[in-house]
Amino acid sequence: MGLSVSTGQTVDLRVQPVDEVLDHVERSLQVRLLPDTVVRKRRSVGARTIRDTWVRIERRSLDKIPYQGWNGTESAARLEGVAQPEWHGCVVWRSTDEPTMWRADETGLLPGAPVGSAILSEAPDLADDWWETLNASLDALAAQGTGRIATPDTVTLTQALVTDSIRSVFSGNFDTTVERWVPAHADMNWANMTAPTFSLFDWKDWGNAPLGLDSSSLWASSLAVPALADRVRRERRSDFESRDGKLMTLFVCSKILGPYAHPEDPRLEPARHMTEQVIKELTSSQR
């Protein structure tokens, strides 16, 4: 079953009828979704259930599903030492009338509200133990092993992508070859973490990535609040001081300073300043 959508038509689940999908999920997971808790986004729908769990439903076209599948939330359940909602189960099905698939994952409720939007404009009030749990979780994640490859924004992360992204925006006589690939969340921003109790959620993109991707991504989403960006760099100092961490700083900045940069983005100036410094460091280290 699936939504009646003609091939090629862009689907926005914020406006598209989803009653049929919600009914299918309720029958399959044998649970009732609470209508007044439904949150609709462009590609996903979420809702609380009567058994105090959360169900996230995502629609994805077949060409956006990598060879490793799209069971990120499920496979992340085996990770040890990472603060995240408990995974309970799922249902996956293919649409009969279009080249898309649907997936619904049921997890435990978040221990708090998201810290904020993906890019913050003011500093959140985060206790020291929050930062301690963040550090412990990211360190535990990077120390484990996986056959998955990170797919930020549904794009498989490769050495070629790293090189192309950096070279398309920055010049300089430095090598862009990544030395260490480690498990990463790959969508690390303030909308995917909770406070006052730290928990990291939305694991659909996780997998192996260059060391420092998560730290650099969180730093980039903090740049409009200089003190917060500085705190991220202090807390994740070892990542940022590594050669791969410097490359990941350029990688995330390429998205800020690239051809789609917004002239009023408050992150532009601090991103430019940091990239100049990082490029100097990378260039001098090769002499």
C-alpha positions as CSV (number, residue, x, y, z in Angstrom):
1,M,0.0,0.0,0.0
2,G,1.1,3.6,-0.3
3,L,0.0,7.1,-1.0
4,S,-1.5,7.7,-4.4
5,V,1.2,9.9,-5.9
6,S,2.0,10.1,-9.5
7,T,5.6,9.2,-10.4
8,G,7.9,12.2,-10.3
9,Q,5.6,14.3,-8.1
10,T,7.3,15.9,-5.1
11,V,5.6,14.7,-1.9
12,D,5.4,16.9,1.2
13,L,4.0,15.0,4.2
14,R,3.2,18.3,5.9
15,V,0.3,18.6,3.4
16,Q,-0.2,15.2,1.9
17,P,-2.9,12.9,3.4
18,V,-1.3,10.4,5.7
19,D,-4.3,8.7,7.4
20,E,-3.8,5.5,5.4
21,V,-0.1,5.4,6.4
22,L,-0.9,6.0,10.1
23,D,-3.6,3.3,10.1
24,H,-1.1,0.8,8.5
25,V,1.5,1.6,11.2
26,E,-1.0,1.1,14.0
27,R,-2.1,-2.2,12.7
28,S,1.5,-3.4,12.1
29,L,2.9,-2.3,15.4
30,Q,-0.3,-3.1,17.3
31,V,-0.3,0.3,18.9
32,R,-2.5,3.4,18.8
33,L,-1.0,6.7,17.9
34,L,-2.2,9.8,19.8
35,P,-3.6,12.2,17.2
36,D,-2.9,15.4,19.1
37,T,0.8,14.6,19.2
38,V,1.4,14.1,15.5
39,V,4.3,16.1,14.1
40,R,4.5,16.4,10.4
41,K,7.6,17.2,8.4
42,R,8.4,17.1,4.7
43,R,9.7,13.5,4.6
44,S,8.6,12.1,7.9
45,V,5.7,12.0,10.4
46,G,6.1,11.3,14.2
47,A,3.6,10.7,17.0
48,R,3.4,9.5,20.6
49,T,1.7,6.2,21.4
50,I,-0.6,5.0,24.1
51,R,2.2,2.9,25.5
52,D,4.5,6.0,26.1
53,T,6.7,5.4,23.1
54,W,7.4,7.4,20.0
55,V,6.9,6.3,16.4
56,R,8.8,8.0,13.5
57,I,7.6,7.3,10.0
58,E,9.7,8.1,7.0
59,R,9.1,8.0,3.3
60,R,12.1,7.6,1.0
61,S,12.4,7.0,-2.7
62,L,14.3,3.9,-3.8
63,D,17.2,5.8,-5.3
64,K,17.8,7.4,-1.9
65,I,18.2,4.1,-0.1
66,P,21.8,3.0,-0.1
67,Y,23.0,-0.5,-0.6
68,Q,23.4,-1.0,3.1
69,G,19.7,-0.3,3.6
70,W,18.1,2.4,5.7
71,N,17.9,0.8,9.1
72,G,20.0,3.3,10.9
73,T,17.8,3.6,14.0
74,E,17.6,-0.2,14.3
75,S,21.3,-0.9,13.9
76,A,22.2,1.9,16.3
77,A,20.4,0.0,19.0
78,R,23.5,-2.3,19.4
79,L,25.8,0.6,20.2
80,E,27.2,0.6,23.7
81,G,27.9,3.6,25.9
82,V,25.9,6.0,23.7
83,A,23.0,7.9,25.3
84,Q,20.0,7.4,23.0
85,P,16.4,6.4,23.1
86,E,15.8,2.7,23.3
87,W,14.7,1.0,20.1
88,H,11.6,-1.3,20.3
89,G,10.7,-2.4,16.8
90,C,9.8,-1.4,13.3
91,V,7.7,-2.0,10.2
92,V,9.0,-1.5,6.6
93,W,7.0,-1.7,3.4
94,R,7.1,-0.7,-0.3
95,S,4.5,1.4,-2.0
96,T,2.5,-0.4,-4.7
97,D,2.0,2.6,-6.9
98,E,5.4,4.4,-6.8
99,P,9.1,3.6,-6.4
100,T,9.2,4.5,-2.7
101,M,9.5,2.7,0.6
102,W,8.1,3.5,4.1
103,R,9.6,2.8,7.4
104,A,8.2,3.3,10.9
105,D,10.5,2.9,14.0
106,E,9.2,2.7,17.5
107,T,11.5,4.0,20.3
108,G,11.4,5.2,23.8
109,L,10.4,8.7,24.5
110,L,13.1,11.4,24.7
111,P,14.3,12.3,28.2
112,G,13.9,16.0,27.5
113,A,13.1,18.5,24.7
114,P,15.5,19.1,21.8
115,V,18.1,21.7,22.7
116,G,17.0,23.9,19.9
117,S,16.9,24.2,16.1
118,A,19.6,22.8,13.9
119,I,21.4,26.2,14.0
120,L,21.2,28.1,17.3
121,S,21.0,31.8,17.6
122,E,21.4,32.0,21.4
123,A,23.3,30.0,23.9
124,P,21.5,27.1,25.6
125,D,21.9,26.5,29.4
126,L,23.8,23.2,29.5
127,A,25.3,21.8,32.7
128,D,28.8,20.3,32.9
129,D,27.3,16.8,33.2
130,W,25.5,17.4,29.9
131,W,28.8,18.0,28.2
132,E,30.4,15.0,30.0
133,T,27.7,12.7,28.6
134,L,28.1,14.2,25.2
135,N,31.8,13.5,25.2
136,A,31.4,10.0,26.6
137,S,28.8,9.2,24.0
138,L,30.8,10.5,21.0
139,D,34.0,8.8,22.3
140,A,32.2,5.5,22.8
141,L,30.6,5.8,19.3
142,A,33.9,6.4,17.6
143,A,35.6,3.5,19.4
144,Q,33.2,0.9,18.0
145,G,33.0,-0.8,14.6
146,T,30.5,-0.9,11.9
147,G,30.1,-1.9,8.2
148,R,27.8,1.0,7.7
149,I,28.9,4.2,5.8
150,A,27.5,7.5,6.9
151,T,24.9,9.1,4.6
152,P,24.4,12.7,5.7
153,D,21.5,14.2,3.8
154,T,21.1,10.7,2.2
155,V,24.4,11.1,0.3
156,T,27.0,8.4,0.9
157,L,30.1,9.9,2.5
158,T,33.2,9.0,0.5
159,Q,36.7,10.3,0.1
160,A,35.8,11.7,-3.3
161,L,32.9,13.6,-1.7
162,V,35.2,15.0,1.0
163,T,37.8,16.1,-1.6
164,D,35.3,17.6,-4.1
165,S,33.5,19.5,-1.3
166,I,36.7,21.0,0.0
167,R,38.3,21.7,-3.4
168,S,35.2,23.3,-4.8
169,V,35.4,26.1,-2.2
170,F,38.9,26.3,-0.9
171,S,42.4,26.5,-2.5
172,G,45.6,25.6,-0.9
173,N,48.5,23.1,-1.3
174,F,47.3,20.5,1.2
175,D,46.3,16.8,1.0
176,T,42.6,16.1,1.5
177,T,43.1,12.3,2.1
178,V,41.3,11.1,5.3
179,E,43.5,9.0,7.6
180,R,40.9,7.6,10.0
181,W,37.3,6.6,9.4
182,V,35.2,5.9,12.5
183,P,31.5,5.5,13.4
184,A,29.7,8.9,13.5
185,H,26.2,10.0,14.0
186,A,26.5,12.1,10.8
187,D,23.7,14.5,11.6
188,M,25.1,16.2,14.7
189,N,23.2,19.4,15.4
190,W,21.3,21.0,18.2
191,A,17.9,19.7,17.0
192,N,19.0,16.1,17.5
193,M,20.0,16.3,21.1
194,T,18.0,16.7,24.3
195,A,18.5,18.8,27.5
196,P,18.7,19.0,30.4
197,T,19.4,15.2,30.1
198,F,21.6,14.5,27.1
199,S,20.3,12.0,24.6
200,L,21.3,11.7,20.9
201,F,18.5,10.8,18.5
202,D,17.7,10.5,14.7
203,W,20.2,7.8,13.8
204,K,19.1,7.3,10.2
205,D,22.4,8.6,8.7
206,W,25.0,7.1,11.0
207,G,28.0,5.1,9.9
208,N,31.7,5.3,9.2
209,A,32.9,8.9,8.5
210,P,36.2,10.8,8.8
211,L,37.3,11.4,12.4
212,G,35.9,14.7,13.6
213,L,32.8,14.9,11.5
214,D,30.4,15.0,14.4
215,S,32.4,17.5,16.4
216,S,32.8,19.8,13.3
217,S,29.1,19.6,12.5
218,L,28.1,20.6,16.0
219,W,30.6,23.4,15.9
220,A,29.2,24.6,12.6
221,S,25.7,24.7,14.0
222,S,27.0,26.8,16.9
223,L,28.8,29.5,14.9
224,A,26.1,32.1,15.3
225,V,26.8,32.0,19.1
226,P,30.6,32.4,19.4
227,A,30.9,31.4,23.0
228,L,29.0,28.1,22.3
229,A,31.2,27.4,19.2
230,D,34.3,27.9,21.4
231,R,32.9,25.6,24.0
232,V,32.4,22.9,21.4
233,R,36.0,23.2,20.3
234,R,37.3,23.0,23.9
235,E,35.2,20.0,24.7
236,R,36.2,18.1,21.5
237,R,39.7,19.5,21.4
238,S,41.4,16.2,20.4
239,D,39.1,15.9,17.3
240,F,39.8,19.5,16.1
241,E,43.5,19.2,16.7
242,S,43.7,16.1,14.5
243,R,44.5,16.3,10.8
244,D,41.2,14.7,10.0
245,G,39.4,17.1,12.3
246,K,40.9,20.0,10.4
247,L,39.7,18.5,7.1
248,M,36.2,18.0,8.5
249,T,36.2,21.7,9.6
250,L,36.8,22.6,6.0
251,F,34.2,20.1,4.9
252,V,31.4,21.6,7.0
253,C,32.5,25.1,6.2
254,S,32.3,24.4,2.5
255,K,28.5,24.1,3.0
256,I,28.4,27.4,4.7
257,L,30.7,29.3,2.4
258,G,29.8,27.5,-0.9
259,P,27.8,28.8,-3.8
260,Y,24.5,28.7,-1.8
261,A,25.9,30.9,1.0
262,H,23.4,33.4,2.3
263,P,24.9,36.9,2.6
264,E,23.2,37.5,6.0
265,D,24.2,34.2,7.5
266,P,25.9,35.1,10.8
267,R,28.1,32.0,10.5
268,L,29.9,33.4,7.4
269,E,32.6,35.5,9.1
270,P,33.6,33.1,11.8
271,A,33.7,30.2,9.2
272,R,35.9,32.3,6.9
273,H,38.3,33.1,9.8
274,M,38.5,29.5,10.9
275,T,39.1,28.1,7.4
276,E,42.0,30.5,6.8
277,Q,43.6,29.3,10.1
278,V,43.0,25.6,9.3
279,I,44.3,25.9,5.8
280,K,47.5,27.5,7.1
281,E,47.9,24.7,9.6
282,L,47.3,22.0,7.0
283,T,49.7,23.6,4.6
284,S,52.5,24.1,7.1
285,S,52.3,20.6,8.4
286,Q,53.2,19.2,4.9
287,R,56.4,21.2,4.5
